[in-house]
Amino acid sequence: MKKKVLIIFLGIISLMSVLLAFYATSYPGLGDTHDSCHNSPGGYTIARDSTGTITADNSSVVYIEITATGSNLFVQAYSGAKDNDDFIIFPTNERIVDNSGNDTNPSPDAMTVVFTITTPAIDGVYTLFIIAGDNLTVSPQPRTFAYANIKFSIGGVSEVIDYIGRFFSHTGFYIIGGIAIISLATGTILYIINQEKFTKIHGLLAGTSLILTTINIITVIQPTALVLPVILQPGLVLHFLHIILGVIGYGAGIIAFLAGLSGHRSRIYGFIALGCWTFNYIQGLLSIFLGVGF
């Protein structure tokens, strides 16, 4: 029985490895939920001439100056990103390349572009999405990029954050993760109360927790790979910490699982897994309710 369980478990790990190898080649996604400007660890930067939400009237004209740096550089507010289609964007929503007619900065590998934006006709909160990246890559998803999310409040409308929607929009991560943590915590508490009586229940609950966490990891591989260049930026330390603790906790969970199959007690590894996963879960929830998302 133990050999069968071990074979199934190793099969799951093998599947995860294949998925990781596949998704690691994906392009970085451009629809991340974070606000403001984010630079690229590959050397691309982007900035605008103001900060915060832009308040404007319906169908009014706003000027936004974008500065960017990087090799083979382009700047673009492309169609289909965020709420870009709700704006009238001048001079263009196509790529503006370094030293072209719309680039007012004569220096190489540096651009200054002034966008003339006509705001939407309907009241609401909108996001204009502008990217700077390597013009040698395929549009609109360069492997190395920086981007700016520029918020607009049209007609005095304030942004209302849908916390419930954010919770359920993460592909079930928090639901599955919550069940996994409750299962592991319950099994751990019962095991501490009476090791002899609750050993089997502890093993069942801990195994369930590990399986659910494995499902979560398989699900999260792709979106994590897509935004990895953004996550690795110095200003997003908590995101990187989230990944590191997740890896440590999962590794400890595997060790505890295999040790349990062989008949050895490994409480310390179970505690490490529970601690790392609980911290990550709370951190993720706080991020959502602080309006950042994860």
N, C-alpha and C positions, 0 to 999 in steps of 0.2 A: 504494500500500500504506500509506504513511504517513497519507494522508488518511482511509483506512478506519479505521485504528487510532485516529486522533484523533476521528473521529465516534463510535466505540464508547466511547471514554473519556469524551467529553463527555456521551454518553447516560447513562453510569453516574453522573456528577456530577449531571445533571438529576434522575435517580431519587432520589438522596440528598437533594436539595433538597426534592423533593415529600414524601418521608418525614419529613424534619425539620419541615416546615411542618405535617404532619398530627399527628405525635406531640407537637409543642410544645403542643398544646391538651389533652393528656392530664392527668388528675388525678394528683397526687403519690401514689405508692404508700405503703402503710402497713406493709409487711412487710419493712422493711430489715433487714440482718443485723447492724447495729451495736448495741452494748449501751448501758445507762445512759440518761440523759436527753438529749434533743436539742431545742433551742428552734428557733423559726421565724424567718427573716429578716423575716417579715411582722409581727412584734411579739408573737407568742404564746410564753409560757414555761411550763415545767412542771418541778416538782421534787418529790422525796419526802423524808420525814423521816429517811432513813437511806441508807447507801451500801453497795455490795458485794452479794454473794450472801446471801440469807436462808436460814439453815439451820433446818429445822423437821421435826417428826415427821409421820407419815402422819395425814391427816384431823384435823390440828390447826388452831387458829384463830390467825390473824395479823392484826394491825391495821396498815394502811398509810395514812399521812396524805399526801395529794397537795395541793400548792398550785399554782395556775396563774394567769396573767394574760393579758389580751387583751380586745378588744371583742367584744360579742355572744357571750360566752364559754360554752363547755360543757366538761365532762369526761366521759369515757366509757371503760369497760373492756368493749368490745363483743364479742359472741359471734363466734367464727370466727377471731379474730386470735391468732396464735401459739398458746399453749397455754391460752388463756382458758377454753375449754370444759372443761378438766380441773379447774378451780377452781369452788367455789361462791362467787359474788361478791354481797356485800350492801353497800349497799341495793339495787343494781340493776346490770344490764349495759346499760341504756338510757342515753341522754344525761341528764346532770345539769346543769341550766342555772344560770347566775349568779343568785344571790339566791333560789334555790328552797329547799325545806325541808331538803335534804341539804347545802346550802352553809352552812358556819358562819362565813364571812367576810362581814360586812354591806357591805363596801366595793364600789362598782361596778367592773366590769372586773377583779375579783380573786376567786378562789375558794379555799376550803379544804374538802376532802372527805375523810372518813375511811372507807376501805373495810374491811369485815370479810371476810377471805378464809379460806375453809376449804380447806386444801391437799389435793392428790390422795391417794388411798388407796394408790397404787402407788409404790414407791421410784423415784427418777429425778431428772433435772434438768429443770426446767420454766421457761418464760418467761411472765410476766404482762405484757400489753401494755395500756398506758393512754394515751389521747390527750386533748389539749386543743386546741380549735379554734374556728372561727367557726360559731355555731349557725345562721346563715342559709344555709349550704351543704348540699348533699345528703349524707345519711348513707350509709356511714360514711367518705366520702372528701372532706373539706373541702380546698379548694385551699391554705389556709393553716393550718398545724397545728404543734403540738409534741407530742412523744411520749416515753414512758418504757418501756424494757424492764427489767423487774424479774426477776432470776434467783432461782430457788428450788432449793435442794438438799434433797430429801426422802429421809429415811432414811439420811443420811450419804453419798449417792452424789455422786461428783465428776464434773464435766463432762469428757467426752473429746472433744476437737476432731478431727473427721474432715477432716484436711488433704487427703487424696486426693479425698474427696467434694467439698470446696470447689473444688479445682482443676478438676474436671470439671463442676461445677455452673454455671459461668459461660458457658453457651451456647456453649462451644467457643472463647471469646475467647483463652485462653492457648495452646491447641493451634494455632489458625490464626495467632495472633500470633507464636508461636515459630517456625513454619515460615517466616513472612514475614521475620523478623529473620535467620534462618539463610540464607535465599536472598539477601537484600540484602548481608549480611556476606560471604558466599562470593563473590558477584559483585564486590564492592568489592575484596576481597583479590586476586582473579585479575586485575582491571583494573590494580591497582597493580603487580603483578608483571610483566605484559606487556600494555600497552595494545593494541598492534596484534593480538596473537594472540587475546586474550580479549574483544575489544570486543563481539562478537555474543553471547557467553555472558553477559557482564555485562548487556547489555541485556535478555536473556531472563529472567535471574534477578531483575534489578531490577524489570522489568515484572510478573513473577509476584508479587513482594513487594508491589507497589503494588495489584495486583488483590486479593490476600488481605487487605490492610489495608482496602481499600474495603469488602469483604464484612464485615469486623469492625466497621467504623464503622456500616454500615447496620444491623447486628444490635444494636449497642450504643445506637443513638439512642433507642429506646423506654425501656429501663430507666434510661438517664441522665436523660431528660426526666421520668420518674416520680419520681425522688429528687432532682431539681435543687434544690428548696428546702432540702433537708437538706445537700447538698454545699456550698452557698454559705454555710453557717454558718462563723463565724470559727474555730471549733475544728477544722474539717476542712480545713485548708489543703492538705494533701497530695492530697486528692481534687481540689480545684480546680486544683492544679499539674499533676496527671495529665491533666486535660482540656486545659489550656493547651499543655502540651508535645506532646500528641497532635495538636492543631490545627497547631502550628508544624511538627512533623515531617511531617504530611500535606501541608501547603502546600509545604514544601521538596521533598517527593517529587514533587508535581505539576509544580513548576518544572523539576526535574531530568528528569522524563519528557518534558515538552514540548520542553525544550532538546535532549535526545537525539534526538527525532524530527526536529528541524530541523538536526541535524548539528553542534550546538555542544556543547562539553564544559562540564559544570557540576558538577565534583567537590565543591565546597563545599556545594552544596545536598544532594547525596547523603549527605555526611558528617553534615549537620545532621539529615536524616531518620533515619539510622541511629542517631545519638546519642540523639535524643529518644525513638525507639521502644524502644531498648535500655534506657534509663533507666526508662521507664514499665513495661516488662516486668519488670525486676528489682524495681522498687518494688511492683508488684502481687503478685509472688511473696512478697516479704518481708512484705507486709501479710497474706497468707494464713497464712504460717507463724508470724506473731506473734499470730495469733488474731483479727485484725480483719476480714479479708475486704475485698473491693473489688467 
